[in-house]
Amino acid sequence: MKISKIKILIITLLLAVIIIFRFSPIIDYLTFESFIKYKNDFKLLINAHLYISVLLYILAYVISNVFLLPFSALLTIGGGFIFGILFGTIFSNIGSTLGAACSFLIYKYLFGKTLQNKYQDKLTNFNKNLKSNSSYYLLIIRLVPIIPFFIVNILASFTQVSLATFIWTTSLGIIPISIIFTMAGKKIETISKPGDVFSRQMLIILSLIIISALIPMIIKTCKKIKRKRTSY
């Protein structure tokens, strides 16, 4: 299996940026502790250059997603503190969705299409089952953030899920967790680390959202089981 020069160049660029960020001293400043320390300075600077700051904020999300950098939670919390719950949620949603879409397209180009072509026969049944339920599966995975965000982007790129389905399920599915993190940003004085975002109240809200999302799947599964029993 030959890899084109363009793909090799893109893979090299991705690996280079990931390595530079992971082992560069700059990563020491992109932490929750650093944000807490300079949060008021950030807010003053951003308010003074609001429109450019919003664009840079969204761009930071895209970079974080494409290059697999662990800053999404910090960006969402920071967005809540700086822009407020409503606009923080909107801007983080745009940034996350756009970043996820870019990641999806890049990894589909690099690996997804090649894997689908190489294992076309073996993936026939998988693709068929996924096609009929792809939107629901992706929506559940986004609503229940057990699998890391960037891993979902990459795994989805290996499938035949359409870009449109990927975008709307991502945008809709991340709203609850985005609201929770932006709400934490508004109360940033009361938390000492990102894990403190998940207070008892927040966990209850998230659990109710997850249960509500799972109800249709449970009903659908029960109907399938009932149809199978009546067919015998």
Buried (B, 14 or more C-beta within 10 A) or exposed (E): EEEEEEBEEBBEEBEEBBEEBEEEEEBEEBEBEEBBEEBEEBBEEBEEEEEEBBEEBBEBBBBBBBBBBBBBBBBBBBBBBBBBBEBBBBBBBBBBBBBBBBBBBBBBBBBBEBBBEEEEEEBEEEBEEBBEEBBBBBBBBBBBBEEEBBEBBBBBBBBBBEEEBBBBBBBBBBBBBBBBBBBBBBBBEEBEEBEBBBBEEBEEBBEEBBEEBEEEBEEEEEEEEEEEEEEE
